[in-house]
Amino acid sequence: REPRSPGSQPPLHFREKLQAANAEDIKSGKLSKELDFVSHHVRTKLDELKRQEVSRLRMLLKAKMDATMEQNVQIDHLGLLKQFEHLDPQNQHTFEARDLELLIQAATKDLENYDAAHHEEFKRYEMLKEHERREYLKSLDEEKRREEEARFQELRQKHKEHPKINVPGSRDQLKEVWEETDGLDPSEFNPKTFFKLHDTNSDGVLDEQELEALFTKELEKVYDPRNEEDDMLEMEEERLRMREHVMKNVDLNQDRLVTLEEFLKSTEKKEFNEAGGWETVDETQVYSEAELQRFEAELAAQEAELGRRAEQLKRQHQDLQEQQVRLDAQKKEYQQAVLHMEQRKTQQGEAPAEELKFQAQAPHAAPAGKMAVQDSWVLS
């Protein structure tokens, strides 16, 4: 690329290019071609951040490979870095247009997958809740089981006793926000003014967080953290469902942003003025009985695997205990042998020294004509 000049001033800054770009240009990565309009200081900082990210990824890869491979194995870091989709592995030192393009594409993909992953997580949460309820009922006698079932139905009915929930994004729902949150006269409701009031950062669009904030009043009708029958995780799932509903009907280009034009067009639809109610998540079938049975089978398999591992660890623990007993016995034998050797050394040190001495003894009687002389060695 062309060398950067700290003093050069491009004709149009990147921020202005970003504000002028449409959502499709941003999502496709086309905007990345305008990276040259970023100032020298920002580009230098981006270069440093990329080097840090490459270094971090290398450390993660090394730790992963160390845990799964033999030592002294040559690792192709460049090849492994290609599995990460948010940076260009061919250039590991500077942040270029290709990096920005990959970052935008990866972020868009993550956002598209987020809602589906959240719904799946919530489904598993609900199935686990029902599984634990059923298992608890099995542990009770007949009378206690009937009491618990009656209590469960009572709480469920109590949860359903709430004011009407307006359809998210409908006239009734927006007018309620206009009146109760904004404190304005409902007879003077104006969609354009409403949009500008709730475009809190004044960027000309309603993003997902700004949209979800509009549903707070509706959610408060159903969920209260002080009530035993109200599940706050269900409330967050409800908030997500409401936002998806509005996006599906209002976000025409599916860029996860609502422009003023899109918002005003939605108020012209017949559905906007319909006064129907919203079906809450507890009134919908989140999972089927077949899905619950598969989930319970999965739980049973996991429990069996945990039991197998626990038994294996128990046997290993017993083996270690037996090894410790043997080591303790060997240690005791060694200590006794050392003590015995020390005692023998002590006894030898206290005994008097023994020497071999030559001593002549008186001759015994001998046959006549002969002299008998006998010498002997004695210990003294």
C-alpha positions as CSV (number, residue, x, y, z in Angstrom):
1,R,0.0,0.0,0.0
2,E,1.1,3.6,-0.3
3,P,3.2,4.9,2.6
4,R,1.2,7.0,5.1
5,S,2.0,10.6,5.6
6,P,1.2,11.9,9.1
7,G,0.6,15.4,7.8
8,S,-1.7,14.5,4.9
9,Q,-5.4,15.5,5.1
10,P,-7.7,13.3,2.9
11,P,-10.5,15.2,1.1
12,L,-13.2,13.2,3.0
13,H,-12.9,11.5,6.4
14,F,-13.9,7.9,7.0
15,R,-16.6,8.8,9.5
16,E,-18.3,10.9,6.8
17,K,-18.0,8.0,4.4
18,L,-19.5,5.7,7.0
19,Q,-22.5,8.0,7.7
20,A,-23.1,8.3,3.9
21,A,-22.9,4.6,3.3
22,N,-26.0,2.4,3.1
23,A,-26.4,-0.8,5.1
24,E,-25.7,-3.1,2.1
25,D,-22.4,-1.4,1.5
26,I,-21.5,-1.9,5.2
27,K,-22.7,-5.6,5.4
28,S,-20.9,-6.6,2.1
29,G,-17.6,-5.1,3.2
30,K,-17.6,-2.6,0.4
31,L,-17.0,0.2,2.9
32,S,-13.6,-1.3,3.7
33,K,-12.3,0.2,0.5
34,E,-12.6,3.6,2.1
35,L,-10.1,2.7,4.8
36,D,-7.5,5.0,3.3
37,F,-9.5,7.9,4.5
38,V,-8.8,7.0,8.1
39,S,-6.2,9.2,9.8
40,H,-2.6,8.2,10.2
41,H,-2.9,8.0,14.0
42,V,-5.9,5.7,13.8
43,R,-4.3,3.4,11.2
44,T,-1.2,3.1,13.3
45,K,-3.4,2.1,16.3
46,L,-5.2,-0.4,14.2
47,D,-1.9,-1.9,13.1
48,E,-0.9,-2.3,16.7
49,L,-4.2,-3.9,17.7
50,K,-3.9,-6.4,14.8
51,R,-0.5,-7.4,15.9
52,Q,-1.8,-7.9,19.4
53,E,-4.7,-10.0,18.1
54,V,-2.4,-12.2,16.0
55,S,-0.1,-12.7,19.0
56,R,-3.2,-13.6,21.2
57,L,-4.4,-16.1,18.6
58,R,-0.9,-17.7,18.3
59,M,-0.8,-18.2,22.1
60,L,-4.3,-19.8,22.0
61,L,-3.2,-22.1,19.2
62,K,0.0,-23.0,20.9
63,A,-1.9,-23.8,24.2
64,K,-4.4,-25.9,22.2
65,M,-1.7,-27.8,20.3
66,D,0.4,-28.4,23.4
67,A,-2.6,-30.0,25.0
68,T,-3.3,-32.3,22.1
69,M,0.0,-33.0,20.4
70,E,3.4,-34.4,21.3
71,Q,6.2,-32.1,22.2
72,N,8.8,-30.9,19.6
73,V,6.2,-31.0,16.7
74,Q,6.5,-28.3,14.2
75,I,3.3,-26.2,14.0
76,D,2.2,-24.3,10.9
77,H,0.9,-21.2,12.6
78,L,0.0,-19.5,9.3
79,G,-2.1,-22.4,8.3
80,L,-3.8,-22.5,11.7
81,L,-4.5,-18.8,11.7
82,K,-6.6,-19.3,8.5
83,Q,-9.4,-20.9,10.6
84,F,-10.1,-17.4,12.1
85,E,-12.4,-15.5,9.8
86,H,-12.1,-12.0,11.3
87,L,-8.6,-11.1,10.0
88,D,-6.3,-11.6,7.0
89,P,-3.7,-14.2,8.0
90,Q,-1.5,-13.4,5.0
91,N,-0.6,-10.0,6.5
92,Q,0.1,-10.3,10.2
93,H,1.5,-6.8,10.9
94,T,-0.7,-4.1,9.4
95,F,-4.5,-3.5,9.4
96,E,-5.7,-3.2,5.8
97,A,-9.0,-3.0,3.9
98,R,-9.2,-6.8,3.8
99,D,-9.2,-6.9,7.6
100,L,-12.0,-4.4,7.9
101,E,-14.0,-6.3,5.3
102,L,-13.5,-9.6,7.2
103,L,-14.4,-8.0,10.5
104,I,-17.7,-6.6,9.1
105,Q,-18.6,-9.9,7.5
106,A,-17.8,-11.9,10.7
107,A,-19.8,-9.4,12.9
108,T,-22.8,-9.7,10.5
109,K,-22.7,-13.5,10.6
110,D,-22.5,-13.5,14.4
111,L,-25.5,-11.2,14.7
112,E,-27.5,-13.4,12.3
113,N,-26.7,-16.5,14.4
114,Y,-27.2,-14.8,17.8
115,D,-31.0,-14.9,17.8
116,A,-31.2,-18.6,16.7
117,A,-28.7,-19.6,19.4
118,H,-30.6,-17.6,22.0
119,H,-33.9,-19.4,21.1
120,E,-32.2,-22.8,21.3
121,E,-30.7,-22.0,24.6
122,F,-34.1,-20.9,26.0
123,K,-35.7,-24.1,24.7
124,R,-33.2,-26.2,26.5
125,Y,-33.7,-24.1,29.6
126,E,-37.5,-24.7,29.5
127,M,-37.1,-28.4,28.8
128,L,-34.7,-28.7,31.8
129,K,-37.2,-26.9,34.0
130,E,-40.0,-29.3,33.0
131,H,-37.7,-32.4,33.3
132,E,-36.8,-31.4,36.9
133,R,-40.5,-30.7,37.7
134,R,-41.5,-34.2,36.5
135,E,-38.6,-35.9,38.3
136,Y,-39.6,-34.1,41.5
137,L,-43.2,-35.2,41.2
138,K,-42.0,-38.8,40.8
139,S,-40.2,-38.6,44.2
140,L,-43.5,-37.7,46.0
141,D,-46.3,-39.9,47.3
142,E,-49.7,-39.7,45.7
143,E,-51.1,-37.1,48.0
144,K,-48.1,-34.8,47.9
145,R,-48.0,-35.1,44.1
146,R,-51.6,-33.9,43.8
147,E,-50.8,-31.0,46.1
148,E,-47.8,-30.0,44.0
149,E,-49.7,-30.3,40.7
150,A,-52.4,-28.1,42.1
151,R,-49.9,-25.5,43.3
152,F,-48.2,-25.6,39.8
153,Q,-51.5,-24.9,38.0
154,E,-52.3,-22.1,40.5
155,L,-49.0,-20.3,39.8
156,R,-49.5,-20.8,36.0
157,Q,-53.0,-19.3,36.2
158,K,-51.7,-16.4,38.3
159,H,-49.0,-15.6,35.8
160,K,-51.7,-15.4,33.0
161,E,-53.7,-12.8,35.0
162,H,-52.3,-9.6,33.5
163,P,-53.5,-6.7,31.4
164,K,-53.8,-7.1,27.6
165,I,-50.4,-7.2,25.8
166,N,-50.4,-5.0,22.7
167,V,-48.8,-6.3,19.5
168,P,-45.2,-4.9,19.4
169,G,-45.0,-2.1,16.9
170,S,-48.7,-1.6,16.6
171,R,-50.5,1.8,17.1
172,D,-51.8,0.8,20.5
173,Q,-48.4,-0.3,21.7
174,L,-46.6,2.9,20.5
175,K,-49.4,5.2,21.7
176,E,-49.1,3.6,25.2
177,V,-45.3,4.4,25.2
178,W,-46.1,7.9,23.9
179,E,-48.5,8.5,26.8
180,E,-47.0,6.6,29.8
181,T,-43.3,6.8,29.0
182,D,-43.0,10.1,27.1
183,G,-45.8,11.8,29.0
184,L,-47.5,13.1,25.9
185,D,-51.2,13.5,24.9
186,P,-52.3,10.2,23.1
187,S,-54.6,12.3,20.9
188,E,-51.6,14.0,19.5
189,F,-49.6,10.9,18.6
190,N,-47.3,11.5,15.7
191,P,-45.2,8.6,14.3
192,K,-42.4,10.9,13.0
193,T,-42.1,12.7,16.3
194,F,-42.2,9.3,18.1
195,F,-39.3,8.0,16.0
196,K,-37.1,11.1,16.7
197,L,-37.9,10.9,20.4
198,H,-36.7,7.3,20.6
199,D,-33.7,7.6,18.3
200,T,-31.8,8.3,21.5
201,N,-28.3,8.7,19.8
202,S,-29.8,10.7,16.9
203,D,-28.1,8.6,14.2
204,G,-31.3,8.5,12.1
205,V,-32.1,4.9,12.8
206,L,-33.6,2.7,15.5
207,D,-31.2,0.0,16.4
208,E,-32.1,-3.2,18.2
209,Q,-31.5,-1.8,21.7
210,E,-33.6,1.3,21.0
211,L,-36.4,-1.0,19.7
212,E,-36.3,-3.3,22.7
213,A,-36.5,-0.3,25.1
214,L,-40.0,0.3,23.6
215,F,-41.2,-3.0,24.9
216,T,-40.5,-2.4,28.6
217,K,-44.0,-1.3,29.4
218,E,-45.5,-4.4,27.8
219,L,-43.1,-6.7,29.6
220,E,-43.8,-5.1,32.9
221,K,-47.5,-6.1,32.5
222,V,-46.5,-9.8,32.6
223,Y,-43.3,-10.1,34.5
224,D,-42.4,-8.9,38.0
225,P,-39.2,-10.2,39.6
226,R,-40.9,-10.2,43.0
227,N,-43.5,-12.8,41.9
228,E,-42.7,-16.5,42.2
229,E,-44.7,-17.3,39.1
230,D,-42.8,-14.9,36.8
231,D,-39.6,-16.2,35.2
232,M,-37.2,-13.4,34.3
233,L,-35.5,-15.6,31.7
234,E,-38.8,-15.9,30.0
235,M,-39.1,-12.1,30.0
236,E,-35.8,-11.8,28.0
237,E,-37.0,-14.4,25.5
238,E,-40.3,-12.4,25.2
239,R,-38.3,-9.2,24.6
240,L,-36.3,-10.9,21.8
241,R,-39.5,-12.3,20.2
242,M,-41.1,-8.8,20.2
243,R,-38.0,-7.3,18.6
244,E,-37.9,-10.0,15.9
245,H,-41.6,-9.4,15.2
246,V,-41.1,-5.7,14.6
247,M,-37.9,-6.2,12.6
248,K,-39.7,-8.7,10.4
249,N,-42.5,-6.2,9.6
250,V,-40.6,-3.0,9.5
251,D,-37.0,-3.7,8.6
252,L,-37.5,-3.9,4.8
253,N,-33.8,-4.4,3.8
254,Q,-33.0,-6.7,6.8
255,D,-30.0,-4.7,8.0
256,R,-31.1,-4.9,11.6
257,L,-31.8,-1.2,11.6
258,V,-35.0,0.7,11.2
259,T,-34.9,4.0,9.2
260,L,-37.4,6.8,9.5
261,E,-38.7,5.9,6.1
262,E,-39.2,2.2,7.0
263,F,-40.9,3.2,10.2
264,L,-43.3,5.5,8.6
265,K,-44.2,2.9,5.9
266,S,-45.0,0.4,8.6
267,T,-47.5,2.8,10.1
268,E,-49.4,2.8,6.8
269,K,-50.0,-1.0,6.9
270,K,-53.4,-2.4,7.9
271,E,-51.8,-4.5,10.7
272,F,-50.5,-1.3,12.4
273,N,-54.1,-0.3,13.3
274,E,-55.3,-3.7,14.3
275,A,-56.2,-4.0,18.0
276,G,-55.4,-7.6,18.5
277,G,-53.4,-8.9,21.5
278,W,-49.9,-10.5,21.7
279,E,-49.5,-14.2,22.5
280,T,-46.8,-14.5,25.2
281,V,-44.1,-17.1,25.2
282,D,-45.9,-19.2,27.9
283,E,-48.9,-19.4,25.6
284,T,-46.8,-20.9,22.8
285,Q,-45.4,-24.4,22.4
286,V,-41.6,-23.8,22.8
287,Y,-40.9,-27.5,22.5
288,S,-42.7,-30.8,21.6
289,E,-43.0,-33.8,23.7
290,A,-40.7,-35.7,21.3
291,E,-38.1,-33.0,21.7
292,L,-38.4,-33.2,25.5
293,Q,-37.9,-37.0,25.4
294,R,-34.8,-36.6,23.2
295,F,-33.5,-34.0,25.7
296,E,-34.2,-36.3,28.6
297,A,-32.4,-39.2,26.8
298,E,-29.4,-36.8,26.3
299,L,-29.4,-35.9,30.0
300,A,-29.5,-39.6,30.9
301,A,-26.6,-40.3,28.6
302,Q,-24.6,-37.4,30.2
303,E,-25.4,-38.6,33.7
304,A,-24.3,-42.2,32.7
305,E,-21.1,-40.8,31.4
306,L,-20.5,-38.7,34.5
307,G,-21.2,-41.8,36.6
308,R,-18.7,-43.8,34.6
309,R,-16.1,-41.1,35.0
310,A,-16.9,-40.9,38.7
311,E,-16.4,-44.6,39.1
312,Q,-13.2,-44.5,37.2
313,L,-11.9,-41.7,39.4
314,K,-13.0,-43.7,42.5
315,R,-11.0,-46.7,41.3
316,Q,-8.0,-44.4,40.6
317,H,-8.3,-43.0,44.1
318,Q,-8.4,-46.5,45.6
319,D,-5.3,-47.4,43.6
320,L,-3.5,-44.4,44.8
321,Q,-4.5,-45.2,48.4
322,E,-3.2,-48.7,48.0
323,Q,0.1,-47.4,46.5
324,Q,0.3,-45.0,49.5
325,V,-0.1,-47.9,51.9
326,R,2.7,-49.8,50.2
327,L,4.9,-46.8,50.1
328,D,4.3,-46.2,53.8
329,A,5.2,-49.8,54.6
330,Q,8.4,-49.6,52.5
331,K,9.2,-46.3,54.3
332,K,8.7,-48.0,57.7
333,E,10.9,-50.9,56.7
334,Y,13.6,-48.5,55.6
335,Q,13.4,-46.5,58.8
336,Q,13.7,-49.7,60.9
337,A,16.7,-50.8,58.9
338,V,18.4,-47.5,59.4
339,L,17.6,-47.6,63.1
340,H,19.0,-51.1,63.4
341,M,22.2,-50.0,61.7
342,E,22.6,-47.0,64.0
343,Q,22.1,-49.3,67.1
344,R,24.8,-51.7,65.9
345,K,27.2,-48.8,65.3
346,T,26.5,-47.5,68.8
347,Q,27.1,-50.9,70.4
348,Q,30.4,-51.4,68.6
349,G,31.6,-48.0,69.7
350,E,31.0,-48.9,73.4
351,A,32.8,-52.3,73.4
352,P,36.6,-52.5,74.7
353,A,39.1,-53.0,72.0
354,E,40.4,-56.6,71.5
355,E,44.0,-57.4,70.4
356,L,45.9,-60.5,69.6
357,K,49.0,-60.9,71.9
358,F,51.7,-63.5,72.0
359,Q,52.2,-65.1,75.4
360,A,54.6,-67.8,76.5
361,Q,53.2,-70.4,78.8
362,A,55.0,-72.6,81.3
363,P,56.1,-75.9,79.9
364,H,54.1,-79.0,80.6
365,A,55.6,-82.2,81.8
366,A,57.4,-83.9,79.0
367,P,59.0,-87.3,78.6
368,A,62.3,-87.8,80.2
369,G,65.3,-86.4,78.3
370,K,63.3,-83.8,76.5
371,M,62.4,-80.2,77.2
372,A,58.9,-79.2,76.4
373,V,58.2,-75.6,75.5
374,Q,54.7,-74.5,74.4
375,D,53.9,-71.1,73.0
376,S,50.3,-69.8,72.6
377,W,48.3,-66.8,71.3
378,V,45.8,-65.3,73.6
379,L,43.3,-62.5,73.3
380,S,43.7,-59.8,75.8
